[in-house]
Amino acid sequence: MIISKAIRDEFVRLRNYGCWVGNFNSRKYNNPGIKNHPDWLIIKRNYAVIWVEVKIGKDKFTEGQKDFAQMVSWFEGMPHSKIYYRTVRNANEAKILAEMIMGKDL
């Protein structure tokens, strides 16, 4: 199974648990994407917001992506915040993150 498909499958299954799941990957055919925006946005019913950037192989963060991650991480550090930013590098990490999202860890 292609790594990106396995990662996608992990996040898409969160829809079965009441999450809103959106993909903003700019590499899809005819999708201009949003510059520096993470690949995935997941919103839980408790209004937790999880931004997920996928970096496979030698894929590196752009300066804009680093800035976005830093901004979101600032919000994550605030008391009672339900805003998170995570990076996933393979299907196993995606599975662990999906399980955290389904549970009460995020």
Contacts in CASP RR format, 6 or more apart in sequence:
PFRMAT RR
TARGET T0000
AUTHOR 0000-0000-0000
METHOD contacts of the structure
MODEL  1
MIISKAIRDEFVRLRNYGCWVGNFNSRKYNNPGIKNHPDWLIIKRNYAVI
WVEVKIGKDKFTEGQKDFAQMVSWFEGMPHSKIYYRTVRNANEAKILAEM
IMGKDL
1 91 0 8 1.000
3 56 0 8 1.000
3 90 0 8 1.000
3 91 0 8 1.000
4 54 0 8 1.000
4 56 0 8 1.000
6 91 0 8 1.000
6 94 0 8 1.000
7 54 0 8 1.000
7 88 0 8 1.000
7 90 0 8 1.000
7 91 0 8 1.000
7 94 0 8 1.000
8 23 0 8 1.000
10 91 0 8 1.000
10 94 0 8 1.000
10 95 0 8 1.000
10 97 0 8 1.000
10 98 0 8 1.000
11 21 0 8 1.000
11 23 0 8 1.000
11 40 0 8 1.000
11 42 0 8 1.000
11 52 0 8 1.000
11 94 0 8 1.000
11 98 0 8 1.000
12 21 0 8 1.000
13 98 0 8 1.000
14 21 0 8 1.000
14 42 0 8 1.000
14 98 0 8 1.000
14 101 0 8 1.000
14 102 0 8 1.000
15 21 0 8 1.000
17 101 0 8 1.000
17 102 0 8 1.000
18 44 0 8 1.000
18 45 0 8 1.000
19 42 0 8 1.000
19 43 0 8 1.000
19 44 0 8 1.000
19 45 0 8 1.000
19 101 0 8 1.000
20 41 0 8 1.000
20 42 0 8 1.000
20 43 0 8 1.000
21 40 0 8 1.000
21 41 0 8 1.000
21 42 0 8 1.000
22 40 0 8 1.000
22 41 0 8 1.000
22 42 0 8 1.000
23 39 0 8 1.000
23 40 0 8 1.000
24 33 0 8 1.000
24 34 0 8 1.000
24 37 0 8 1.000
24 38 0 8 1.000
24 39 0 8 1.000
24 40 0 8 1.000
24 41 0 8 1.000
25 31 0 8 1.000
25 33 0 8 1.000
25 39 0 8 1.000
25 54 0 8 1.000
26 32 0 8 1.000
26 33 0 8 1.000
26 34 0 8 1.000
26 35 0 8 1.000
35 64 0 8 1.000
36 62 0 8 1.000
36 64 0 8 1.000
36 65 0 8 1.000
36 67 0 8 1.000
36 68 0 8 1.000
37 68 0 8 1.000
38 51 0 8 1.000
38 52 0 8 1.000
38 53 0 8 1.000
38 65 0 8 1.000
38 68 0 8 1.000
38 69 0 8 1.000
38 85 0 8 1.000
39 52 0 8 1.000
39 53 0 8 1.000
39 54 0 8 1.000
40 50 0 8 1.000
40 51 0 8 1.000
40 52 0 8 1.000
40 53 0 8 1.000
40 54 0 8 1.000
41 49 0 8 1.000
41 50 0 8 1.000
41 51 0 8 1.000
41 52 0 8 1.000
42 49 0 8 1.000
42 50 0 8 1.000
42 52 0 8 1.000
42 101 0 8 1.000
43 49 0 8 1.000
43 50 0 8 1.000
44 50 0 8 1.000
44 101 0 8 1.000
44 106 0 8 1.000
46 82 0 8 1.000
47 82 0 8 1.000
48 82 0 8 1.000
48 83 0 8 1.000
48 84 0 8 1.000
48 101 0 8 1.000
48 106 0 8 1.000
49 82 0 8 1.000
49 83 0 8 1.000
49 84 0 8 1.000
50 84 0 8 1.000
50 85 0 8 1.000
50 86 0 8 1.000
50 97 0 8 1.000
50 101 0 8 1.000
50 106 0 8 1.000
51 68 0 8 1.000
51 72 0 8 1.000
51 83 0 8 1.000
51 84 0 8 1.000
51 85 0 8 1.000
51 86 0 8 1.000
52 85 0 8 1.000
52 86 0 8 1.000
52 87 0 8 1.000
52 88 0 8 1.000
52 97 0 8 1.000
53 61 0 8 1.000
53 65 0 8 1.000
53 69 0 8 1.000
53 85 0 8 1.000
53 86 0 8 1.000
53 87 0 8 1.000
53 88 0 8 1.000
54 87 0 8 1.000
54 88 0 8 1.000
54 89 0 8 1.000
54 94 0 8 1.000
55 61 0 8 1.000
55 87 0 8 1.000
55 88 0 8 1.000
55 89 0 8 1.000
56 89 0 8 1.000
56 90 0 8 1.000
57 89 0 8 1.000
61 69 0 8 1.000
69 85 0 8 1.000
69 87 0 8 1.000
72 83 0 8 1.000
72 84 0 8 1.000
72 85 0 8 1.000
73 85 0 8 1.000
75 81 0 8 1.000
75 83 0 8 1.000
76 83 0 8 1.000
76 84 0 8 1.000
76 85 0 8 1.000
84 106 0 8 1.000
86 97 0 8 1.000
88 94 0 8 1.000
88 97 0 8 1.000
97 106 0 8 1.000
100 106 0 8 1.000
END
